[in-house]
Amino acid sequence: MNARHVKTVPGRKTDWNDAQWLQKLHALGLLQASFRPDAEIRPLRTLLRYRAELIERRAPHINHMIQALKHMNIQLNLVLSDISGATGLAILRAIVRGERDPMQLAQFRNSGCKHTEVEIAKALTGSWQEAQLFILRQSLDVFDYYTGKIEECDREIEQQYHATQSRWMVDAPLPDLPPAKPESKSKNEPTFNVRAQVARIIGVDLVAVMGLSAVTVQTIISEIGTDMSRFPTVKHFCAWLGLAPRNDISGAKVLRSRTMKVRSRANQAFRQAAQSVARSDSACGAYYRAMRARLGPGQAIVATAHKIARIVYHLLTTGEPYREEGAAEYEQKRKAREIKHLARRAQKLGYTLAPVPVTAPESQPEGGGKGSF
């Protein structure tokens, strides 16, 4: 149950009295149960949460490797955006094996790197200290250990996906999906095809929604489940996510309006999706920029996350495929809504809204601009 529903009950300040009070309320059916996904989704949620913890525990050791390199005056992080990528790990493993020549190390450069081999070799010129090399070796070993555990967790998650039945078709095969968006690639994405597995289970491709990647979608599905009938309306769904404003009303007057502070991984996933569409040429991107101009970046992220959550609820409820809407189409619809609103207000005041005729610009007289006759 939600502790917020009963924490403000006066006169019961001890754990013993609170337990008796909760037992009585529960026996009378006055407490509302907290949301939990169905029994088939809960193991997947547990594994994904554990996988996220493994990634969080692996991250500090990347910082240890960066600090060890910096103490040796090796600025590898300045020429590589991620030292745990293909180029960075190849260079680090060569250093641990005993290679010290900067030009030899720079040859491990991947073709996708923005910096040249000369620039990488210049960043690899430093002093090789045995103490820092020991820390680098230890941190790389721990990094590889956690990476192996994450791969084992991915294999277990893949087996859990195979054991999960489709919600829309019995023994549904993996769908043949179009190529994913270029920006939907995630650094910590699992090795198997998460997008196809999720689409097989729910019957709709959520990765097609702008801002949602395969990792984000599987986090959302593992947290909210696949049965949207648990939420009576989309407003209940967004309120449970903590993306809808809660109004404190007293005497028919709204005292304050704010979103509730929730510890929800689904809430974080929708917020990350909202941040990723900030500069995109899509309807969600245009909506974010319009909200940012009115409310600021913080509230614009919440509003855009709320919009994406409504889209996900609609797709899961109806099973319809997602149709991408561009920024130009969104702006055209927004302009039509504003015109309709202005026309309704003008009619209410006894006026008629009429468009201004477009006239050709007046030509200037011969001889130039101001002061000529």
C-alpha positions, 0 to 999 in steps of 0.5 A, a space after each residue: 500500500 502507499 504509506 502516504 495515504 495513512 502517514 498523516 493520521 493523528 494520534 498514532 505515533 508508535 510502530 505498534 499502534 500504526 501496525 494495529 491501525 493499518 491492520 484494521 484499515 486493511 481488514 475494512 477494505 479502506 486501503 488501496 493496494 500499490 501497483 505491481 506488474 503481473 507475475 510474469 513481468 516481475 522476474 524481468 523487472 528484478 533482473 533489469 534492476 539488478 543489471 542496472 546496479 551492476 552498471 552503476 557499480 562498474 562506473 566508478 572503476 572507469 573513473 579510477 582508470 581515468 584518474 590513474 592515466 591523469 596522474 601519469 600525464 596521459 590525457 586519453 579522455 581528452 581525445 576519446 569521448 569514452 575510454 571504455 569504448 573499442 579504441 579505449 579498451 584496446 589501448 588500455 589492454 595494450 598498456 597493461 600488457 607492457 606497450 609504452 610507445 605512443 605511436 604503437 598505442 595510437 594504431 589501435 584507433 578505430 576508424 570512427 574516432 574523430 581525432 587522428 593517430 597523431 593527436 592520440 599519440 600526443 595524448 599518450 605521451 607521459 610518465 609511466 609510474 608503477 603505482 598508477 599502472 598497478 591501479 590501472 591494471 586492477 581497475 581494468 580487471 574489475 571492469 572486465 569482471 563486472 562486464 562479464 557479470 552483465 553479459 551473464 545477466 543479459 543471457 538470463 534476461 534473454 531466457 526470461 524474454 523467451 519464456 514470456 508469452 505474447 500478450 496479443 497472439 499465441 506463439 507470436 514470432 519475432 517481428 521483422 521491424 524496420 531499422 531503428 533510429 540512429 539516436 536510439 543506440 544505447 551504450 549499455 544496450 544488451 547483446 540480443 535484440 531487445 526491440 524485437 522481443 518487446 514488440 513480440 510481447 506487447 504487439 507494438 513497436 515502442 522504439 518507433 516513438 521519438 526519444 525511446 530506445 530499446 533500453 528505455 522501452 524495456 525499462 518502461 515495460 518492466 516497471 509498468 507492465 503490459 496490462 493498461 487496464 490497471 489504470 482506468 484512464 491515461 490521467 491515472 497512468 500519468 499521475 501514478 508516474 508522477 508526471 501530472 500536476 497535483 493540485 492542493 485545493 482548499 475552499 475551491 481554491 488551488 493553493 499550489 500545483 506541482 508534480 509529486 516526488 516519486 522514486 520511479 524508474 519509469 518516471 526517469 525513463 520518460 524524462 530521459 526520453 524527453 531530454 533526447 528529443 529537445 533538438 529533434 525535428 519531431 512533434 515532441 521536439 517542437 512541443 518541448 521547445 514551445 514549453 521551454 519558451 513558456 515555462 523553462 527547461 525544467 518544466 518543459 522536460 516534465 511536460 514532454 515526458 507527460 506527452 510521451 507517456 500519453 503516447 505510450 499509454 495509447 499505443 499499449 491500449 489500442 495496439 495501433 502502430 506509431 505514426 511519426 509526426 514532424 515538427 512542421 505538421 505539429 506547428 500547423 496543428 498548433 496554429 489551427 488550434 490557436 486560430 480556433 481559440 481566437 475565433 471563439 473568443 472573438 465571437 463571445 465578445 461580439 466580433 468576427 475574426 478575419 484574416 489580414 490580406 497580404 499586400 505587396 511591399 511598397 516600392 521606394 522612390 528613385 534616389 534611395 532611402 530617407 531624405 530623398 524627394 
